[in-house]
Amino acid sequence: MTMSAEKSTPTTVFQHIEAALYVINQLCIGFVTIFVSWTCLRQDLAGIRLHAWLVTFGFVFLMAEGMMCFYDGSWLTLRFSRKSKTVFHVVLQILGGGMGVAGCLIQLIRDDWTISVTVHARLGFAAFVLCLISLLSGVIAALARSLSSRIPPLINKTFHVILSFGAFVTAMMAQYYGYTQTGIFRGQGQDFVILIQVVTMVAMVLTSIGAIKSLYQKFSSLAS
């Protein structure tokens, strides 16, 4: 193994920074997930609160964790093999995407399949559609080897990362506007709502680092 050699390279400092950002991100994700879950579960988990809990647990927690499985700074999956990381990624993305889609679907049924004019509702519907397509592309990406004669695996996986990244960012933006436009969190005070909005955006940005790096590597491979 080249572990001792890697420790002596200048990239060690950058790796420490990535690890620190990963810890900060986990704290942000945990804060949002625990607070929203507590707010929804301590009341009757129905209607808009069921929707809020499903999309938060699905998109903010599970989908974010699934995206970070391949992140170099992830000390939770650092020692796992590429195959194990892929398994964790697939399971978390299916569970997270499934819960997010279910949460959106429940709200659509409650609203008689009409989309509100609010930014939260429109972004939520966009995330719903993108997540469905992303889950389908993920299945195709998992079958990339068997479909390599028709679709180059690199192109297929690049397309999947773009879709997943777009679905996640859209869902997080919907989450951001949902704190003020759904009415669930008004009793918490304006300052706290601003705080959780900021924390949500920090989690979105830090989670996106791994996806952006992956896209850069894939585009570089396609270009070469």
C-alpha positions in Angstrom: 0.0 0.0 0.0 1.1 3.6 -0.6 -0.5 5.1 2.5 2.8 6.3 3.9 3.7 7.9 0.7 0.4 9.7 0.4 0.8 11.1 3.9 4.0 12.9 2.9 2.5 14.6 -0.2 1.3 18.3 -0.1 -2.3 17.1 -0.6 -2.5 16.1 3.0 -3.5 19.7 4.0 -6.2 19.7 1.4 -7.5 16.3 2.7 -7.7 17.7 6.2 -9.7 20.6 4.9 -12.1 18.3 3.1 -12.4 16.1 6.2 -13.3 19.2 8.3 -15.8 20.4 5.7 -17.3 16.9 5.8 -17.8 17.1 9.6 -19.4 20.5 9.3 -21.7 19.3 6.6 -22.8 16.3 8.8 -23.6 18.7 11.6 -25.7 20.9 9.3 -27.5 17.9 7.8 -28.1 16.5 11.3 -29.4 19.8 12.6 -31.9 20.2 9.8 -33.1 16.6 9.8 -33.4 16.4 13.6 -35.2 19.8 13.9 -37.7 19.2 11.1 -38.3 15.6 12.3 -38.9 16.8 15.8 -41.2 19.5 14.7 -43.3 17.2 12.5 -43.3 14.1 14.7 -44.2 15.8 18.0 -47.5 16.8 16.3 -49.9 14.7 14.3 -47.8 13.3 11.4 -50.3 14.0 8.7 -51.0 16.3 5.8 -48.3 19.0 5.3 -46.2 17.7 8.2 -46.0 14.2 6.7 -44.9 15.8 3.4 -42.3 17.9 5.2 -40.9 15.0 7.2 -40.6 12.7 4.1 -38.9 15.2 1.8 -36.5 16.3 4.6 -35.5 12.8 5.6 -35.4 11.7 2.0 -33.7 14.5 0.3 -31.7 16.4 3.0 -30.5 13.3 4.9 -30.5 10.1 2.8 -29.9 11.6 -0.6 -27.1 13.8 0.7 -25.4 10.9 2.5 -25.7 8.8 -0.7 -24.1 11.6 -2.7 -21.2 11.8 -0.3 -20.3 8.1 -0.4 -17.6 8.7 -3.0 -16.4 11.9 -1.4 -12.7 11.8 -0.6 -13.2 13.6 2.7 -15.9 11.1 3.9 -14.3 9.4 6.9 -17.4 7.2 7.2 -16.7 5.5 3.8 -13.0 6.2 3.4 -11.8 2.7 4.1 -14.6 0.9 2.1 -13.9 -0.5 -1.3 -15.4 1.1 -4.5 -17.9 -1.8 -4.7 -19.1 -1.2 -1.1 -19.4 2.5 -1.7 -21.5 1.8 -4.7 -23.8 -0.4 -2.8 -24.3 2.2 0.0 -24.8 4.9 -2.7 -27.5 2.9 -4.5 -29.3 1.9 -1.3 -29.3 5.4 0.2 -30.3 7.0 -3.1 -33.2 4.6 -3.6 -34.4 5.1 -0.1 -33.9 8.9 -0.1 -35.3 9.4 -3.6 -38.2 7.1 -2.8 -39.1 9.0 0.4 -38.7 12.4 -1.4 -40.9 11.3 -4.3 -43.5 9.9 -1.8 -43.6 13.1 0.1 -44.1 15.2 -3.1 -46.7 12.7 -4.3 -48.7 12.9 -1.1 -48.8 16.7 -1.3 -49.8 16.6 -5.0 -52.7 14.3 -4.1 -53.7 16.6 -1.2 -53.7 19.6 -3.6 -55.8 17.7 -6.2 -52.8 17.6 -8.6 -52.6 21.3 -8.8 -49.3 23.1 -8.3 -49.4 26.3 -6.1 -47.9 29.5 -7.5 -45.3 29.6 -4.6 -41.6 29.1 -5.4 -41.5 26.2 -2.9 -44.3 24.3 -4.8 -42.8 24.9 -8.2 -39.3 23.9 -7.1 -40.8 20.9 -5.2 -42.5 19.7 -8.4 -39.4 20.1 -10.4 -37.4 18.1 -7.8 -40.1 15.4 -8.0 -39.7 15.1 -11.7 -35.9 15.2 -11.7 -35.7 12.7 -8.9 -37.9 10.2 -10.8 -35.7 10.6 -13.9 -32.6 10.4 -11.8 -33.7 7.1 -10.2 -34.3 5.7 -13.7 -30.9 6.9 -14.9 -29.3 5.3 -11.8 -30.8 1.9 -12.7 -29.4 2.4 -16.2 -26.0 3.4 -14.8 -25.9 0.3 -12.6 -26.5 -1.7 -15.8 -23.8 0.3 -17.7 -21.7 -2.7 -18.4 -24.4 -4.8 -20.0 -25.5 -1.7 -22.0 -22.0 -0.7 -23.0 -22.6 -1.8 -26.6 -25.4 0.8 -27.0 -24.5 3.5 -24.5 -20.9 4.3 -23.4 -20.8 3.9 -19.6 -18.9 7.2 -19.1 -21.6 9.2 -20.9 -24.4 7.3 -19.1 -22.8 7.9 -15.7 -22.1 11.5 -16.4 -25.7 12.0 -17.4 -26.8 10.3 -14.1 -24.5 12.5 -12.0 -25.9 15.7 -13.7 -29.5 14.6 -13.1 -28.9 13.6 -9.5 -27.0 16.8 -8.8 -29.8 18.8 -10.4 -32.5 17.0 -8.4 -30.7 17.4 -5.1 -30.0 21.2 -5.6 -33.6 21.8 -6.7 -34.9 19.8 -3.7 -32.7 21.8 -1.3 -33.9 25.1 -2.8 -37.5 23.9 -2.3 -36.6 23.1 1.3 -35.2 26.6 1.7 -38.4 28.3 0.6 -40.6 25.7 2.4 -39.5 27.1 5.8 -41.4 30.3 5.1 -44.0 29.4 2.6 -45.6 26.3 4.1 -46.5 27.9 7.5 -45.3 25.0 9.6 -42.3 26.8 11.1 -43.8 30.2 11.8 -44.1 29.5 15.5 -40.3 29.1 15.8 -39.6 32.8 15.3 -38.1 34.6 12.3 -34.5 34.4 13.6 -34.6 30.7 13.9 -36.2 30.3 10.4 -33.3 32.4 9.0 -30.8 30.2 10.8 -32.2 26.9 9.5 -32.3 28.4 6.0 -28.7 29.3 6.2 -27.8 25.9 7.6 -29.7 24.2 4.7 -27.8 26.3 2.1 -24.5 25.4 3.8 -25.4 21.7 3.7 -26.3 22.0 0.0 -23.1 23.7 -0.9 -20.8 21.3 1.0 -22.7 18.2 -0.2 -22.3 19.5 -3.8 -18.5 19.6 -3.6 -18.2 15.8 -4.3 -20.7 15.9 -7.1 -18.9 18.9 -8.8 -15.5 17.1 -8.5 -17.0 14.0 -10.0 -18.5 16.0 -12.9 -15.2 17.7 -13.5 -13.4 14.4 -13.7 -16.0 12.9 -16.0 -16.0 15.9 -18.3 -12.2 15.8 -18.4 -12.3 12.1 -19.3 -14.8 12.8 -22.1 -12.7 15.7 -23.4 -9.6 13.5 -23.5 
